[in-house]
Amino acid sequence: MKTTTAGRRNGIQWTLFDQLEDLDFADDLALLSHNHAQMQDKTTHLETISAGVGLKINKRKTELIKTNTTADNPVMINGEPIKEVESFVYLGSIIDGQGGSDRDVKARIGKARGAFVMLKKIWSSKEISQRTKLRIFNSNVKSVLLYGCETWRTTETMLGKIQIFVNTCLRRILNIRWTDRIRNEDLWQRADQKPAAQQILRRKWGWIGHTLRKPASSITRQALKWNPLGKRKRGRQRNSWRRDTEAEINRQGVGCMRRLKLGGNVLKVEMVDFTPKARKPGCMSGLTFVEHSVSCLTLSLLPPPGLTLSLAEITDLTSQLPLAR
């Protein structure tokens, strides 16, 4: 791919000076271009260079998605047009031309249901404890269900479908019949499970933290602040992953964090208050959790002479401090 894209600018505008030409993972390639001519040129060049090293593009597995365009000319490979689709699977996730996650979630539920059915002998076994069954469920079924959930654009309907599937599986594992009247909260407590929405949110923010620790040149980190070129259609704006994330920040209110600093025998506890900045009207760049103002309340604690505090005791001490709101 480096040879294919070298000296050419047929990708999408990614930063002020750079373009994103492709996304690669092993032998799975995703080519990106702004218009039909650029895509055709890039595809033809890739086909020529691949043939020179003994590789051949699989036409049957090659698919094309067009978004926000009126061009109807097909992209050709060796004189044959590439099949145009509304969505395709890339690295286990369904990529939709409209940017939604509904198809991906539907496919995830179907795959998780298949994994659950394959283990039906384990769920009905009387020799295996419920604790072991729940551990198998978490590792073999839930991992399939929540694969890629960090980038889902969630809705109440979507979360409801996921939670219904999880509840059905838990009732089957715990041998709870449909005639038994048990609240979902009691079911989660018996199975030591958290609501699906809470688990997805935890995974999402864990992934965001991991991404923000990447260098500024990382494509993954740059994607958080990237805005596509062009004009959107008239009407109400469609919900996006970024708007979803900003709404979660607003629902959570002001975020607070405790920071511990040890200097000599002085324990310094900082209560950090994160308040999102108000963006200028019409400004679409940046995320509120990246751009924020910070106000700190600092407390210095000096233990009495001869008193030694362990890390566990320090953590327990700071956890009892009230969070400033």
N, C-alpha and C positions, 0 to 999 in steps of 0.2 A: 504494500500500500504506500510506503514511503516513496518508492520509485514512481508509482502511478500519480501521486499528487504533487511530486516535486516540481517546482517552478510554475504551478498552475493555481489559480484562485477560482475554483468552481464549487466551493463549499458555501455554508451559510455564515453570515456575519456573527461572530461569537463575542469578540471584544472590539475595542476601538480600532485596533490594527490587525487583529488575527481573525482567521476564518476556521471553522470546524468542518473538515472535509469528510470524516468518516468515524465510525465507532467500530472497533475490532475486538473480538474475543476468539482466540484460536482460529478456526476456519469459518466463523460466523462474521460476516461483514455487513455493515449498514452504511450505505452511501447517502450523503446529504447534499442537496443543491437547491438553489433558489428557483431555477426555471428549467424548462425541458431541454434546452440546448446544452446547458452545463451538465445535466444528468446524462444525456446521451454521449457527450464527449468523454465524461469520466468513465462510463460503463464500457465504451469502445476501447479506451486506453487500457483499462484494467483487463479486458479480455485479451488484448494483444500481448501485454506483458506476462500474463498468466500462461498463455500458450507457449511463450518462450522458455519457461522453466518447467514445462510438462504438466501444468495444472489446467483444469477446465471448469468453467462456471456451470453449475447444475441448473439448467433452465427450469426444470420441474419444481425445484425448491426456491426459486427466485421470485419474489413478489414485489409489487410497487404500490405505494400509497401516495396519493396526491391530496393536498389539503390547501384550502383557500386559494384555489386557482380555477380558471376556466379552460385551460389548455386540455385538449383531448387527443393530442398526438401521442402514440405509443412510443415507449422506449424499446429499442431493438437490441437483440443479442444474436449475432450471426444471421441476421435477416429475419429473425422471428421475434414477435412482440412479447414483452414481459407481461405476465398476468397482473391486472390491476385489482386490488382488493380494498376493503374498508378497514381491515385489521389483519395483523399477522402475529405469530409467536416469535419473540426474540429473547433468548436466554431464559426461557421458562415463563415469561410474562407476555400477556397479550397487549400489543401496541395498537391503540385505536386512533384512527384519523381525526377524531373529534377530541382526543385527549382525555377521554373518560376512563373509569376503572370498572364499570359495571360488568363488562364481558370478562375481564380478568378475575374478578371476584366470583362470578358464576362458574368459571372454569376451575378456580381453586376449590370451591365447595364440592364440585363434582369429583375432583381428584381426591379430596379428603374423604368423601363418602366411599369411594372405591377402596381406599386404604383401610377404612373402618370395617367395611364388609369383608375384606380379605382376612381380618383378624377376628372374625365372629366366633371361632372356636375358643379363643382366649377369653372373650367377654362372657361366654356361657360356662366356662370352666369353674368348677367348685374347688379345685385344688390350688388355684392361684388367688392370692389375696387381692382385695380391692385396691390396696395401696400400690401393689405391683401393676395392676391393670391401669390405674391412673397414670403411673409413670410411663407405661407403654403408650397410652393415649397421647400424652404430652410430646413424646419423642417421635412417634410414628404417624400420628394423625394431625395434631395441632401444628406441627412444624410444616406439614404440607399445606394446611389451610392458610397459615399466615405468611407464607413465602412471599416476599416482596411487598408486604403491607406497609412498609415505611414510606413508599411513594404513592400509596393509594389516595385518590381524592374521595374521601369518605362522605357518605350521606346517612341520614337516619334510617332510610329504607335499607341501605346496604348493611349497616351495622345490625339491624334487626334480623336480616337473613342469616348473617354469620352467627349471631347469638342463638337463634332458633336451632341451627344445626348443632352447635356445641351442647345446648341443653338436651337435645334429643340423644346425643351420644352419651352424655353423663347419666341420663336416666336409664339407658340400656345397660351401662356398666354397673350402676348401683342397684340394678334390678327393681326399679321403681315403675309401677304400672301407671297407665294413663288415668286410671280411676283413682289413684292416690292423689290427694290434694296436698301438694307440697309447693310452697312458694319458691321462686327462682333464687331468691337470696339464701334460703335455707339449703337449696340444692348446691349452690356454689360453696357454701360453708362446709357442707359435708364432703364435697370433693376437693376442698382446698383450692378453689379456682377463683380467679378475678374475672369481672365482666370483660367481654371481648373488646369493647370500646376502650377500656382502660389499658388492656394489654397492647392494643395497636398503638395507642398514644404513647405508651412507654417505649415501645420499639422505635417509633418514629422519632422521638426526641433523643433517644440514644444514638440513632443514625445521624441526626442533625449535629449533635455534639462531635461525633467522630468525623463528620465532613468538615466542620469548622476548624478542626485541628490540623487539617491538611494544609500544605503550603498554598499561597495565594495563586500560584500558577496551575493548580490542579483543576482539571476540567469539571470534576464533580463539585468542587466548591464554587467555581464560577457559574455553574448551572443554577445555583440558588438565586443569583442576581441577574440572570440573563433575561432579556426581553426580546421576543420575536419582532422582526420588522414587518411593516405593512399596516393596513388599517383593518379593524374588525368590522363586522357587519352591524347594521343598525339594530337597535333593540337592547334588551337587558344583557349585561355582561354575564358570560358563563362563569360558573364557579371554577376555580383552579386550585392546584395544590398549594400555591403561595397564599391565595386569599383564605383558604381553609386554615392554613397555619397561623396567619395573622388573626383570624377569628378566634382560634384556640387561645392565643395570647390574651386577647381582650376578655374572653370568658374567665380566664384564670386570674385576671387582675394584675396587680403589681407583683412581680416575682421577687423573691428574697433568697439570699444565700448567706451561709455562714462561712467565714474564712478564719482559719487558725494560723497563727504565726507564733513560733516559739523563739525567743531571743534570751539566752541565759536562763534565768529563773522567772522570767516575765512571760505570762501568757496573754497574748493580744487577740481579742476576739472582735472581728469586724462583722457587723450586720449590714449587708450590701443590699440596697434597694434599687431594683431595675425598673425604670419607668420608660416606656416607649416614647420616642420623639413623635411630634406631630409633623406629618409630611406636608410638603407644599402641594397645593391643588394641582392635579394633573401629573404629579411625579410618580412614576411606576418603578423606579429603581430602588433596590435595597429591600431588606426585610426588617421588620421592626425589632426582631430579636437580635439582629446584628448591629443596628444603629440604635443606641439607647443612651440616656443620661444616667449617671451613677451617683447616688448619694450614700455616704457611709456614716454609720454610727460606730465609733470605736470605743471599746472598753478594755482597760488594762487591769488584769488581775495579778496580784503579787501574793503567792502562797506564803503562809507563815514559815519561818526558818525551820528546817528539818523535815518539812513535808514534801514528799515525792508523789507526783501524780503520774499514773500510767496513761497511755494513749486512750485506752478504753474509758478511764475515769474522766479524761478531758472531753472526750466525745459526749459522754453522758451529761457532763456539766453544761456544755454548750447547747445540747438539745433541749434543756429545760429553760433556756432563755427565750423570752417572747419574741416573735417575729414582728418587726415594725411594718405597719401598713400605711 
